[in-house]
Amino acid sequence: MSSPVSRPATGPAPATPERRTTLVASDLDRTLIYSAAALGLTTPDAEAPRLLCVEVYRSRPLSYLTEAAATLLAELADRSVFVPTTTRTREQYGRIHLPGPPPRYAICANGGHLMVDGESDPAWHARVRRALDADCAPLEEVRARMVGAADTGWLLKERVAEELFAYLVVDREKLPGTWVKELADWAGPRGWTVSLQGRKLYAVPRPLTKSAAVAEVARRTGAEHVLAAGDSLLDADLLLAADTGWRPGHGELADLGWTAPHITALPERGVAAGERVLREFLARTGRA
């Protein structure tokens, strides 16, 4: 088992910790919820699982989980401190409506915003900004390098998220095989990491981590055990900091064969992996 998540201090700890002492921190996209393109259904249509839509974008359904997973998630939220932990912006996270009660805590922008009852904690965000200003090249410098080196033949969109990090939407089939590594080699000495997830290529400051924000939630809630799941390189720090973790059989980490002693690499891919992750979480919180 790995070492427990460290507990950084931001403000006073609660006088009375929450009753539930297991914290479950899970990535969302391609870990718990899936777009139609990422469902990975392999059974005959007549045997496909019933799906629940949990996100609508521009009046169209966008993200799903299985109905069985929805039941599991509602139970998990009742038995633990469940913390959605995503690279999505606050606006993008706000479109998601998960089963069960709204989580009190959520982590957006890869740790840049710690949401408490739907609002970003200003003290936490200020702390993150200070770390980025001290240790990383400016966002505009990195964004300019990304866009300037991109080719309009495969670049579809470019975006800045929450004034914290940048990403490109690309045509994966046309993206040159060496381009991501070249960008990563340039960004690394400047304090930034690069991650390719589906059609999105992220450049994220190294101090901007999910694990730091999860550790703060653990401190505030008095959680004694942290479980985690994720599929991308941006989830690696979260998984390493948890006591126990899982990764699906798809995604960036699976493609790299990434693992650690306390991490289980699941064989399931697509939406079936999301259901399996929830079953594993529940088994570890005392209910299989």
Buried (B, 14 or more C-beta within 10 A) or exposed (E): EBEBBEBEEBEEEEEEBBEBBBBBBBBBBBBBBBBBEBBBBEEEEEEEBEBBBBBEEEEEEBBBBBBBBBBBBBBBBEBBBBBBBBBBBBEBBBBBEBBBEEBBBBBBBBBBBBBBEEEBBEEBBEBBEEBBEEEBBEBEEBBEBBEEEBEEEBBEEBEBBBEBBBBBBBEEEEBEEEBBEEBBEBBEEBBBBBBBBBBBBBBBBBBBBBBBBBBBBBBBBBBEBBBBBBBBBBBBBBBBBBBBBBBBBBBBBBEEEBBBEBBBBBEBBBBBBBBBBBBBBBEBBEEE
